[in-house]
Amino acid sequence: MKKGLILFVLAIFLFSSFVSASISVQKVEKSNVIIAELNNPAIFDFIIDSNAPDTIEIFSLLGVSMSPKGAFDIPMGKTTVEVKAYPKKELRERDGFLTFEYQIKHANGLYKDSLEVKIVSINQAIEVKPFNLKPGDQNAVIQIKNTQNTDIEELSLTLDSEFFEKQSMLSLKPYEAKNITIALDSDKIKKLSAGPYVVTAEISLGKAYAKINGVLNYLERQGTSIKTDTSGFIVRTSETVKTNEGNTIVQDSIEAKRDIISRLFTSYSVSPAAVERNGLSVKYLWTKELKPGESWNVKITTNYTLPFLLILLIVIITFLVGFYSRTNVSVSKSVSFVRTKGGEFALKVRLSVRAKNHVDNIQLIDRLPGVTQLYEKYGTRPDKIDMPTRRLFWNIPRLQAGEERSFSYIIYSKMNPMGRFELPAATAVYEKDGKMHEVLSNRAFFASETANSDEE
């Protein structure tokens, strides 16, 4: 009997030693959102079911650090392990969903699966929603909401608007919203007119910082909210939307003013009920009866394209006239075709220098095109010829106001160029009131196929 029992136990031991350890994993999402500017992890519960005691290690090879780190033991059966995933900085720089593979190393090999996390910036994780404010209210209420499935701890918040300034510190659970109540200064509110007002929330979370805006509607006494949107510069559009937020029928109105010039370029989405002229301004009035919850709008478009173009043209002409009037010396350059006995290609170049005011020490500089040579038996011989740079220099001691000097020379080439042959602009350097100035001529060119010269 004892011998049979011993053999039975030994058989069970030998059978279990040949059974390979294996695992299965069930993933439970706890917080799968990662804020891009921070290093907060995505958190999951892994329910690991093993058919035998084992030693495992959880890791990823795709730029994601996993916790717990290193190998650890699990018993046979189901074990719940909290796993945290930390994507590297490069992966956190893009918004959206990130799917990556993770592995679990165990006694019998590797278990592979994937996880999906969501990456958002801090301004996507926080929503600022001011509640409407009515005349006579003593407090303003601002709702701060966590829009993501992640815990936000120790959020520093500064709220600023025309009505109040407030600093606060709060923590939010996933999708949690908290209301902040702020006392109002009644004397300050009396000076403010009804309409929409921007509430700016400056939020700091660790090293992350962002500005988020919300709109607080300051209702009229009848309970009408006003929303005005203006856009454009040349074509400027202004739209006013009014909504009856109360529970009674109201006779509402919208007013707009234009001067006698801008009214000529203005159109309206709805014809005004009344037009009143007063001096140089014109007032337009629209009226409408609004039921509770009803909205209406008026869009005003002013197109300044035509006056803008006229003003721009005047400015350009004024600039060009002023620039030209400030130039003391002008240089012009022209070319003409010259027929030669030998059939070479030749051009006559003429340079004219004219002074608008008295100037001294004028030096006129021109340059020979690369394929040409100077015909030195004609025209005004230059005072200096610099062959390495192919430049020609003429010196003029002085010019009186209105005085003009002309120089001409001939260039030739054994090559007969086809098409447009362009000559570089000439330069005049002169002295005026002890200062040196420089001015360029026009560029001259010759169209060989037409045997005519022209200028730019």
NORNORTA-V74986 format. One record per residue. N is the residue number from 0. RES is the residue in one letter. PHI is phi in degrees with one decimal (none if undefined). OMEGA is omega in degrees with one decimal (none if undefined). Layout:
{{N;RES;PHI;OMEGA} {N;RES;PHI;OMEGA}}
This chain:
{{0;M;none;179.1} {1;K;-64.2;-179.8} {2;K;-63.8;178.6} {3;G;-66.6;179.5} {4;L;-65.2;179.8} {5;I;-63.5;179.1} {6;L;-64.4;179.3} {7;F;-66.5;179.2} {8;V;-65.3;179.7} {9;L;-63.8;179.4} {10;A;-66.3;178.1} {11;I;-62.6;-179.3} {12;F;-63.1;-179.3} {13;L;-65.9;179.8} {14;F;-66.8;-179.7} {15;S;-67.5;-179.8} {16;S;-71.6;178.7} {17;F;-92.4;178.9} {18;V;-85.1;-178.1} {19;S;-76.7;175.3} {20;A;-68.8;177.3} {21;S;-142.2;-179.7} {22;I;-133.5;168.7} {23;S;-132.3;-173.6} {24;V;-128.8;171.5} {25;Q;-111.3;-177.6} {26;K;-95.9;176.2} {27;V;-121.2;-177.5} {28;E;-76.5;176.3} {29;K;-105.0;179.3} {30;S;-158.5;-173.0} {31;N;-100.6;-176.8} {32;V;-102.5;177.6} {33;I;-117.4;177.2} {34;I;-84.3;-168.7} {35;A;-58.2;-175.0} {36;E;-78.3;-177.9} {37;L;-106.9;176.8} {38;N;-123.8;179.7} {39;N;-72.8;-177.7} {40;P;-90.4;163.9} {41;A;-86.5;-172.1} {42;I;-119.8;178.2} {43;F;-133.3;167.8} {44;D;-101.8;173.7} {45;F;-98.3;173.7} {46;I;-95.3;-173.5} {47;I;-98.8;179.5} {48;D;-108.8;-178.4} {49;S;-115.9;-179.6} {50;N;-86.1;178.4} {51;A;-162.1;173.2} {52;P;-55.5;-173.5} {53;D;-151.5;172.6} {54;T;-117.9;-175.1} {55;I;-125.5;175.3} {56;E;-144.2;-177.7} {57;I;-105.2;-178.5} {58;F;-157.6;175.1} {59;S;-138.7;-179.6} {60;L;-104.6;-171.2} {61;L;-117.3;174.2} {62;G;77.5;178.7} {63;V;-126.5;177.5} {64;S;-88.9;-176.3} {65;M;-114.1;175.5} {66;S;-130.9;11.2} {67;P;-75.2;-179.9} {68;K;-92.9;176.8} {69;G;78.3;-177.5} {70;A;-83.5;176.2} {71;F;-150.5;-175.2} {72;D;-91.5;172.1} {73;I;-130.2;178.3} {74;P;-82.8;173.8} {75;M;-70.9;-179.0} {76;G;101.0;-175.6} {77;K;-92.5;178.5} {78;T;-133.0;178.5} {79;T;-97.6;-179.6} {80;V;-123.3;175.1} {81;E;-80.3;-176.4} {82;V;-115.1;178.0} {83;K;-116.5;179.8} {84;A;-116.3;-179.3} {85;Y;-118.7;175.2} {86;P;-64.6;177.5} {87;K;-68.3;-174.4} {88;K;-57.0;-177.4} {89;E;-61.7;-179.1} {90;L;-76.7;-178.9} {91;R;-83.6;-175.0} {92;E;-81.4;178.8} {93;R;-120.5;178.4} {94;D;-79.2;176.6} {95;G;122.6;-177.5} {96;F;-89.7;179.2} {97;L;-123.9;177.1} {98;T;-110.6;-178.9} {99;F;-140.9;179.7} {100;E;-90.7;170.7} {101;Y;-122.3;-179.4} {102;Q;-133.5;173.9} {103;I;-122.0;178.0} {104;K;-86.1;178.4} {105;H;-135.9;-170.1} {106;A;-62.0;-174.3} {107;N;-105.2;177.7} {108;G;136.9;-176.4} {109;L;-123.9;170.9} {110;Y;-104.0;-176.4} {111;K;-118.9;176.9} {112;D;-157.7;-179.0} {113;S;-128.3;175.9} {114;L;-125.7;175.9} {115;E;-122.1;177.5} {116;V;-123.2;179.4} {117;K;-113.7;-179.3} {118;I;-110.0;179.7} {119;V;-133.1;173.9} {120;S;-82.6;-173.9} {121;I;-62.8;-178.4} {122;N;-73.5;174.0} {123;Q;-86.6;-176.0} {124;A;-87.5;-176.4} {125;I;-118.7;176.3} {126;E;-120.0;179.1} {127;V;-111.1;-177.4} {128;K;-130.4;175.1} {129;P;-75.4;174.5} {130;F;-84.1;179.2} {131;N;-57.5;-178.2} {132;L;-115.9;-179.2} {133;K;-106.7;174.6} {134;P;-56.1;-178.8} {135;G;95.7;177.8} {136;D;-65.6;179.5} {137;Q;-91.9;-176.3} {138;N;-135.6;170.1} {139;A;-105.6;-178.9} {140;V;-120.4;179.2} {141;I;-118.3;179.0} {142;Q;-95.1;175.4} {143;I;-110.5;-173.9} {144;K;-123.5;170.9} {145;N;-86.6;-174.9} {146;T;-89.6;-173.8} {147;Q;-122.8;179.1} {148;N;-87.4;177.8} {149;T;-158.1;176.7} {150;D;-80.1;175.6} {151;I;-118.8;-175.3} {152;E;-108.1;173.4} {153;E;52.9;176.0} {154;L;-83.2;177.6} {155;S;-88.8;-171.0} {156;L;-133.6;173.8} {157;T;-123.6;-178.9} {158;L;-105.0;-177.5} {159;D;-141.1;176.3} {160;S;-159.7;177.0} {161;E;-66.7;-174.5} {162;F;-95.6;-171.2} {163;F;-163.2;167.3} {164;E;-134.3;-174.6} {165;K;-150.8;173.6} {166;Q;-114.1;-176.4} {167;S;-152.6;175.7} {168;M;-129.8;-179.3} {169;L;-151.7;175.6} {170;S;-122.4;-176.4} {171;L;-129.8;172.6} {172;K;-81.2;179.1} {173;P;-52.9;177.5} {174;Y;64.1;-178.6} {175;E;-81.4;175.6} {176;A;-122.4;177.6} {177;K;-127.0;178.4} {178;N;-97.9;175.9} {179;I;-109.9;179.9} {180;T;-99.5;-175.2} {181;I;-124.1;178.1} {182;A;-70.0;-176.6} {183;L;-107.6;175.4} {184;D;-91.5;-174.1} {185;S;-62.5;179.1} {186;D;-65.6;180.0} {187;K;-70.0;-177.7} {188;I;-66.8;-178.3} {189;K;-61.3;-178.0} {190;K;-86.9;-176.5} {191;L;-100.2;178.7} {192;S;-90.8;-179.6} {193;A;-66.3;179.0} {194;G;146.8;179.3} {195;P;-84.8;177.5} {196;Y;-130.9;-178.5} {197;V;-82.3;171.6} {198;V;-107.6;-179.1} {199;T;-100.3;177.1} {200;A;-111.5;173.6} {201;E;-95.7;-175.8} {202;I;-115.5;177.1} {203;S;-129.8;179.2} {204;L;-139.9;-172.4} {205;G;64.1;177.7} {206;K;-91.6;-178.6} {207;A;-85.9;-179.6} {208;Y;-142.4;178.1} {209;A;-157.9;173.7} {210;K;-114.0;-179.9} {211;I;-127.6;-178.7} {212;N;-107.7;171.0} {213;G;-130.8;-178.5} {214;V;-115.4;176.6} {215;L;-102.6;178.6} {216;N;-91.5;175.8} {217;Y;-92.4;-170.5} {218;L;-75.0;170.9} {219;E;-71.8;-176.8} {220;R;-64.5;177.6} {221;Q;-78.1;179.7} {222;G;90.2;179.7} {223;T;-104.2;177.3} {224;S;-94.0;-178.0} {225;I;-122.2;175.1} {226;K;-129.4;-179.1} {227;T;-119.5;179.9} {228;D;-128.1;179.6} {229;T;-120.9;-178.5} {230;S;-146.4;176.4} {231;G;88.8;178.3} {232;F;-122.2;177.3} {233;I;-70.9;173.3} {234;V;-106.8;-172.5} {235;R;-97.6;-178.4} {236;T;-117.2;177.8} {237;S;-126.3;-179.7} {238;E;-122.4;177.3} {239;T;-111.8;178.7} {240;V;-117.6;179.5} {241;K;-123.5;-176.8} {242;T;-128.3;176.2} {243;N;-79.7;-179.9} {244;E;-87.1;-178.8} {245;G;-85.9;-178.4} {246;N;-121.1;176.9} {247;T;-131.2;176.5} {248;I;-74.3;-179.1} {249;V;-125.3;172.6} {250;Q;-94.4;-171.7} {251;D;-103.0;-180.0} {252;S;-146.3;175.3} {253;I;-130.3;-179.7} {254;E;-117.9;174.9} {255;A;-147.8;178.8} {256;K;-122.9;175.1} {257;R;-138.4;174.4} {258;D;-82.4;-172.9} {259;I;-69.2;178.0} {260;I;-86.0;-175.6} {261;S;-65.1;179.8} {262;R;-63.5;179.8} {263;L;-69.5;-176.8} {264;F;-111.0;-173.4} {265;T;-111.3;174.7} {266;S;-126.8;-174.1} {267;Y;-129.3;178.9} {268;S;-70.9;179.0} {269;V;-131.2;178.5} {270;S;-64.7;-178.8} {271;P;-67.2;178.2} {272;A;-76.9;-179.2} {273;A;-150.2;177.0} {274;V;-128.1;-177.6} {275;E;-124.0;178.8} {276;R;-96.1;-179.7} {277;N;-143.5;-178.8} {278;G;66.4;-177.9} {279;L;-92.1;-178.7} {280;S;-119.6;178.4} {281;V;-129.3;179.7} {282;K;-107.1;179.0} {283;Y;-111.2;-177.5} {284;L;-133.1;173.4} {285;W;-120.5;178.8} {286;T;-131.9;178.8} {287;K;-160.9;174.7} {288;E;-89.0;-176.0} {289;L;-112.7;171.8} {290;K;-82.1;178.7} {291;P;-55.4;179.6} {292;G;82.0;-177.8} {293;E;-83.7;179.1} {294;S;-123.5;172.0} {295;W;-151.1;-176.5} {296;N;-147.7;174.0} {297;V;-131.4;178.7} {298;K;-111.0;-179.0} {299;I;-117.2;-178.7} {300;T;-120.5;176.4} {301;T;-115.7;-176.3} {302;N;-101.1;-178.5} {303;Y;-94.6;-174.8} {304;T;-59.8;-177.5} {305;L;-63.5;178.2} {306;P;-64.0;178.6} {307;F;-64.2;179.4} {308;L;-65.0;178.6} {309;L;-63.5;178.8} {310;I;-63.8;179.4} {311;L;-62.4;179.0} {312;L;-63.7;178.6} {313;I;-62.9;179.8} {314;V;-63.3;-178.8} {315;I;-64.8;179.4} {316;I;-62.8;178.5} {317;T;-61.1;179.7} {318;F;-63.8;-178.1} {319;L;-65.6;178.3} {320;V;-64.6;178.6} {321;G;-64.5;-179.9} {322;F;-65.2;-179.4} {323;Y;-66.2;-178.8} {324;S;-69.7;179.6} {325;R;-84.9;-179.3} {326;T;-85.2;-176.8} {327;N;-80.5;-175.8} {328;V;-131.8;173.9} {329;S;-122.4;-178.7} {330;V;-126.7;175.7} {331;S;-122.9;-177.0} {332;K;-135.3;178.4} {333;S;-140.7;-179.9} {334;V;-132.8;174.7} {335;S;-145.2;-176.3} {336;F;-76.6;178.6} {337;V;-121.1;177.6} {338;R;-86.9;-178.7} {339;T;-116.9;179.1} {340;K;-65.9;-177.4} {341;G;-82.0;178.0} {342;G;83.6;178.5} {343;E;-71.3;174.2} {344;F;-76.9;-177.7} {345;A;-142.8;178.6} {346;L;-132.4;172.0} {347;K;-96.4;-178.7} {348;V;-107.3;178.8} {349;R;-122.4;178.4} {350;L;-116.1;177.1} {351;S;-123.9;178.4} {352;V;-117.9;-179.1} {353;R;-126.0;-179.5} {354;A;-101.0;173.9} {355;K;-86.3;176.4} {356;N;-134.8;178.8} {357;H;-63.2;178.2} {358;V;-137.1;-178.1} {359;D;-125.0;171.7} {360;N;51.0;-179.8} {361;I;-85.9;173.8} {362;Q;-125.2;179.9} {363;L;-97.5;-174.6} {364;I;-125.0;175.4} {365;D;-132.9;-176.4} {366;R;-131.8;179.3} {367;L;-78.7;173.2} {368;P;-60.3;-170.5} {369;G;-61.7;-174.8} {370;V;-94.9;-174.2} {371;T;-113.7;174.4} {372;Q;-129.6;-179.7} {373;L;-86.2;174.1} {374;Y;-90.5;-168.2} {375;E;-79.3;-178.6} {376;K;-89.4;-178.9} {377;Y;-137.3;170.5} {378;G;80.8;-177.8} {379;T;-89.9;-178.1} {380;R;-64.8;179.0} {381;P;-62.7;175.1} {382;D;-70.5;180.0} {383;K;-152.5;174.9} {384;I;-123.9;178.9} {385;D;-103.0;-174.0} {386;M;-64.4;179.6} {387;P;-56.9;-179.9} {388;T;-99.2;178.5} {389;R;59.9;-179.6} {390;R;-103.1;178.4} {391;L;-114.5;-175.7} {392;F;-124.8;169.8} {393;W;-121.6;-179.2} {394;N;-106.2;177.3} {395;I;-125.6;-176.8} {396;P;-58.2;-177.7} {397;R;-162.9;173.2} {398;L;-136.4;175.6} {399;Q;-84.9;178.5} {400;A;-58.7;-179.1} {401;G;86.6;-179.2} {402;E;-76.7;-178.7} {403;E;-134.3;176.9} {404;R;-124.0;-178.9} {405;S;-123.6;178.9} {406;F;-135.1;178.0} {407;S;-140.1;176.7} {408;Y;-157.0;-177.9} {409;I;-118.4;173.6} {410;I;-116.8;-179.8} {411;Y;-142.7;-179.7} {412;S;-152.5;176.7} {413;K;-74.1;175.9} {414;M;-89.1;179.1} {415;N;-104.3;-176.2} {416;P;-66.7;178.0} {417;M;-106.8;177.4} {418;G;82.3;-175.2} {419;R;-84.5;178.8} {420;F;-113.9;-173.0} {421;E;-103.4;176.8} {422;L;-108.6;-178.4} {423;P;-68.8;178.0} {424;A;-71.3;174.8} {425;A;-84.9;-177.9} {426;T;-125.7;173.4} {427;A;-119.7;176.2} {428;V;-110.9;-176.7} {429;Y;-143.9;-179.0} {430;E;-112.9;178.5} {431;K;-140.1;-180.0} {432;D;55.4;176.1} {433;G;79.2;-179.3} {434;K;-119.3;179.8} {435;M;-90.2;179.7} {436;H;-131.9;-178.8} {437;E;-138.9;178.8} {438;V;-139.6;-178.8} {439;L;-106.1;173.6} {440;S;-86.5;170.4} {441;N;-72.3;173.6} {442;R;-91.0;-179.8} {443;A;-107.3;177.8} {444;F;-145.6;-178.8} {445;F;-130.3;178.1} {446;A;-96.3;-171.5} {447;S;-66.8;-177.2} {448;E;-72.8;179.5} {449;T;-107.0;-178.4} {450;A;55.7;176.8} {451;N;-128.6;176.5} {452;S;-98.8;179.3} {453;D;-155.0;-178.7} {454;E;-134.5;170.5} {455;E;-106.3;none}}
